[in-house]
Amino acid sequence: MALGKLLAAIGVVLVVIGLAFTYAPWLIGWFGKLPGDIRIEGERQFVFIPITSMLVVSIILTLIINLFFRK
């Protein structure tokens, strides 16, 4: 029962993210441009490590999961 709810919630989140990428790209334009995100560019190589952006995403997802799946 709980697995079905989790899969449904993941599906809804993926649909919302897909719609945001398609119709409102300015909403997620901040991702990868925060202070603390590491971007190293060379002649033929590129390294991108979004440390701060992933911390923000982790905090947001933790808050959402705690709000909806609290017993």
C-alpha positions as CSV (number, residue, x, y, z in Angstrom):
1,M,0.0,0.0,0.0
2,A,2.7,2.5,0.9
3,L,4.8,1.5,-2.1
4,G,1.9,2.5,-4.4
5,K,1.5,5.9,-2.8
6,L,5.3,6.5,-3.1
7,L,5.3,5.5,-6.8
8,A,2.3,7.7,-7.4
9,A,4.0,10.7,-5.7
10,I,7.2,10.2,-7.6
11,G,5.2,10.1,-10.8
12,V,3.4,13.3,-10.0
13,V,6.7,15.0,-9.1
14,L,8.3,13.9,-12.4
15,V,5.3,15.2,-14.3
16,V,5.5,18.6,-12.5
17,I,9.3,18.8,-13.2
18,G,8.7,17.9,-16.8
19,L,6.1,20.6,-17.2
20,A,8.3,23.2,-15.5
21,F,11.2,22.3,-17.9
22,T,8.9,22.7,-20.9
23,Y,6.7,25.7,-20.0
24,A,8.6,27.6,-17.4
25,P,12.4,27.2,-17.8
26,W,13.0,30.4,-15.8
27,L,11.8,28.7,-12.6
28,I,14.7,26.3,-12.7
29,G,17.3,28.6,-14.2
30,W,18.9,29.0,-10.8
31,F,20.0,25.4,-10.7
32,G,23.8,25.2,-11.1
33,K,24.4,28.9,-10.7
34,L,24.5,29.2,-7.0
35,P,27.6,30.2,-5.0
36,G,29.3,26.9,-4.1
37,D,28.6,25.1,-7.4
38,I,31.9,24.1,-8.9
39,R,32.3,24.6,-12.7
40,I,35.7,23.8,-14.3
41,E,36.1,24.3,-18.0
42,G,39.1,23.3,-20.1
43,E,39.8,23.2,-23.8
44,R,38.1,19.8,-24.3
45,Q,36.7,19.0,-20.9
46,F,34.1,20.2,-18.6
47,V,33.5,19.3,-14.9
48,F,30.3,20.5,-13.1
49,I,29.7,19.7,-9.4
50,P,26.4,21.4,-8.2
51,I,27.1,21.1,-4.4
52,T,25.0,24.0,-3.2
53,S,22.2,23.4,-5.7
54,M,21.9,19.7,-4.5
55,L,21.8,20.9,-0.9
56,V,18.9,23.1,-1.7
57,V,17.1,20.4,-3.6
58,S,17.7,17.9,-0.7
59,I,16.3,20.4,1.8
60,I,13.2,21.0,-0.3
61,L,12.6,17.3,-0.9
62,T,13.0,16.5,2.8
63,L,10.5,19.1,3.7
64,I,8.0,17.9,1.1
65,I,8.4,14.2,2.1
66,N,8.0,15.0,5.8
67,L,4.8,17.0,5.1
68,F,3.1,14.3,3.1
69,F,4.4,11.0,4.6
70,R,4.4,11.8,8.3
71,K,2.5,9.3,10.4
